[in-house]
Amino acid sequence: MMRVLLSLVLLTLAAATLAKEAPPMAEDPVLEARLMKVSKELRCLVCQNETLADSHADLAKDLRREVRDLIRQGKSDDQIKVYLTQRYGDFVLYRPRVSGITWLLWFGPFLLLIGVAFGVTSFIKRRRRALDETPLTAEEVARLKSLLPNESKRA
Amino acid sequence: MKARFLIPFAIFIALVVFFFKGLNLNPHEIPSPLINKPAPAFNLQQLHDPSKTLSVEDMRGQVWVFNVWASWCVSCREEHPLWVAFAKNNNLPIVGLNYKDQRPEALNWLLQLGNPYVFSVMDVDGRVGIDYGVYGVPETYVIDKQGVIRMKHIGPITPEVLQTKILPKVQELSK
């Protein structure tokens, strides 16, 4: 009887240790905070419009596990990003690197803004000059007078 | 003066060209940075014989196809008959990466659908998959005699992909 009881106790203990095997997410709050910070800048490749921090896809879980390991190994954020871009390409980065290909992506909008601002100011200037510089012809003055017969009376 | 009216038209044409190109791209096909890079090393247990392992080095000296599959993957089932036929008609080794799968399920799957692989290796925790940039099973790599990845196809293969992409590449590399 004693033996059965003992084995039962030992078995439940074993089950308890097994249940503890998977560490809870908040085991190391510092590590988790760092993981969240890094993975907010990374794209989940399965859902594409979600960050690695938000995604529930299996691959995202695996990648978070890898990132967690890298953090534990003392890798910097940049080293983690390099690890992922070596495997998945620049697409994993939500903030694309400035390079030959992404140059237009980064500075294109500003170029467009400068271009449009230049176009609009030159258009306005030209219009203003055109308004200033073209006086009415004698014919137009006569027509204007005929259209406004009461002007002299009002004045 | 006349040319000025052509400007909006030119802009319109440019937009049409951009949209035509852009909308025909598949956003799920992310170009792999691993093309023309050495295949990431692995040393994994074989599916059929757990006492043996297989590494990239073991395949050196021959052109081979590395196909990522899993018994839980629906599109793998779709492309599988093509690989079975391909293995019969070609003398090209296909190595399977059994991705995040269970041995009994995987073995059963191959028994039912046929086994085109010279070897299948087990990537239980998906780490080798990550090294290869796998994000959607099935994925297929063509690796040359020096162990360099020369081509990657994402998603299930089709007869067209086999004929126009994979076979020409293999023939080019086998020379």
Chai-1 contact restraints between the chains, C-beta under 6 A:
chainA,res_idxA,chainB,res_idxB,connection_type,confidence,min_distance_angstrom,max_distance_angstrom,comment,restraint_id
A,L45,B,Y135,contact,1.0,0.0,6.0,A-B,restraint_1
A,V46,B,Y135,contact,1.0,0.0,6.0,A-B,restraint_2
A,L59,B,Y135,contact,1.0,0.0,6.0,A-B,restraint_3
A,D62,B,G126,contact,1.0,0.0,6.0,A-B,restraint_4
A,R87,B,G133,contact,1.0,0.0,6.0,A-B,restraint_5
A,Y88,B,G133,contact,1.0,0.0,6.0,A-B,restraint_6
A,G89,B,I30,contact,1.0,0.0,6.0,A-B,restraint_7
A,G89,B,P33,contact,1.0,0.0,6.0,A-B,restraint_8
A,F91,B,I30,contact,1.0,0.0,6.0,A-B,restraint_9
